[in-house]
Amino acid sequence: MTEAERFILKRGEFETTYIIGEKILQHIWDYSKDNQKAIFIVSSNVDKKFHEYLPDFGNIGEGSIKFTVSDGENLKNIKSYQKIMSVMLENQIEKNSLIGYVGGGTVGDMTGFVAATYKRGMKLMAIPTTLLSQVDSSIGGKNGINYGGVKNVIGTFYEPSVVLADTYFLTASEDSYLRDGLGEIIKYAIIEKTDLFSVLSQFNDLHEIKNEQSLTRLISKSVRIKHDIVSRDFYDQNGIRAKLNFGHTVGHALESISKSAVSHGRAIVTGMLVESMISRKMGIAEDDFYSIITEFMNKFSIKPVNTAQYSIENMLHIIRNDKKTRDGNIYIPLPVKLGEMSLNAVPMEIISESLHEFSGKQ
Ligand SMILES: NC(=O)c1ccc[n+]([C@@H]2O[C@H](COP(=O)([O-])OP(=O)(O)OC[C@H]3O[C@@H](n4cnc5c(N)ncnc54)[C@H](O)[C@@H]3O)[C@@H](O)[C@H]2O)c1
């Protein structure tokens, strides 16, 4: 077993400790105060699958509890939020108790919102269990639930104090939990000038990635990149954080039109392909991002979503109503060259043309 990576990243006064490696859950006890009462919101799928491996959360402090939730996108609604709040009150969870989660991005988004709002904020520990949640949703503090058919429309910015990214959840799982997160790693490799692009290019297939050492390396680099971007624009106001949304305008439309049958990761990587076409059509891209992304996807056997099965008119309607629309324009971060992005007002016709062209290739 290789040594776990452990580092602290700061945003102003706020510090988050990241521990990344295989079988690292004993660190839960390092970050819970003596006999501190805790509540852990745990994905029922993860609970079943890793029953032998997960610690006894009731042991953290007197009165601590584990509350399992049936996860996936359907968890992120007001009813589940109310249910969790009721459980917290019934169990007399205090403001200075610890709240944690074990699961993918959906459990993370819900628990983050609960942590931010219960008694105006509690200490949050994240134990993300999919690659996507380890490299993306557990970093940067965005949380939220869906309402009125709109994704993440209710939410806050609230960061975890501790993130334990345990690669065992990935090495012991099916490849699909890896493929979904790899799209986001490809995104980080493209949007920032770091060595991640060359590191990722060294892997020839998924098999070479699915081990403790490679995963720890890729997750650590991704965490640092996302944290660095977020800390320069925490509230998503000065355009820096916007570059993280590469692929998300089209990706969110795909998630929405498929009623979340398409996973977040696959939707975003497909969105990156379509938005690369948009960038080329607008004369913004200096590199051939479509080919660069396709090459990574082929290597790691990530299949794009077959967009031809959906109505392009309906997708355009969703995009028009997207939260990134201002003054009738759709603002999309587009790649210029490796490590350089720009935020552009994109005409609807170019999005439509690109979606038609992409669907024609399927
Ligand atoms: N807050 C943010 O910054 C942010 C960023 C990106 C994505 N997100 C959100 O994250 C969500 C997607 O997260 P996700 O891809 O992790 O999906 P998810 O939480 O739905 O998890 C996917 C499925 O995998 C199961 N699962 C989780 N870990 C597992 C494991 N190790 N082995 C086997 N099964 C496992 C879950 O039970 C679930 O059925 C979306 O709601 C998206 O909006 C949030």
The ligand as a Gaussian input file, in Angstrom:
#p B3LYP/6-31G(d) Opt

LIG

0 1
 N      -21.759000      20.360000      -5.968000
 C      -20.989000      20.293000      -7.023000
 O      -20.044000      21.065000      -7.185000
 C      -21.246000      19.218000      -8.036000
 C      -20.321000      18.993000      -9.074000
 C      -20.562000      17.950000      -9.953000
 C      -21.684000      17.160000      -9.821000
 N      -22.574000      17.409000      -8.827000
 C      -23.773000      16.592000      -8.643000
 O      -23.354000      15.268000      -8.354000
 C      -24.371000      14.350000      -8.765000
 C      -23.731000      13.209000      -9.503000
 O      -22.850000      12.546000      -8.630000
 P      -22.402000      11.024000      -8.895000
 O      -21.984000      10.865000     -10.290000
 O      -21.443000      10.666000      -7.819000
 O      -23.775000      10.243000      -8.805000
 P      -24.654000       9.583000      -7.641000
 O      -24.484000      10.237000      -6.337000
 O      -26.028000       9.504000      -8.193000
 O      -24.044000       8.121000      -7.569000
 C      -24.231000       7.251000      -8.669000
 C      -24.717000       5.885000      -8.226000
 O      -23.616000       5.176000      -7.713000
 C      -23.885000       4.602000      -6.458000
 N      -22.588000       4.555000      -5.803000
 C      -21.901000       5.568000      -5.231000
 N      -20.656000       5.150000      -4.909000
 C      -20.562000       3.861000      -5.300000
 C      -19.522000       2.889000      -5.260000
 N      -18.311000       3.175000      -4.782000
 N      -19.787000       1.656000      -5.737000
 C      -20.984000       1.362000      -6.237000
 N      -22.009000       2.238000      -6.312000
 C      -21.786000       3.477000      -5.851000
 C      -24.932000       5.472000      -5.864000
 O      -25.714000       4.760000      -4.956000
 C      -25.746000       5.884000      -7.098000
 O      -26.718000       4.911000      -7.398000
 C      -25.355000      15.148000      -9.589000
 O      -26.508000      15.418000      -8.840000
 C      -24.612000      16.444000      -9.880000
 O      -25.476000      17.541000     -10.057000
 C      -22.360000      18.415000      -7.930000

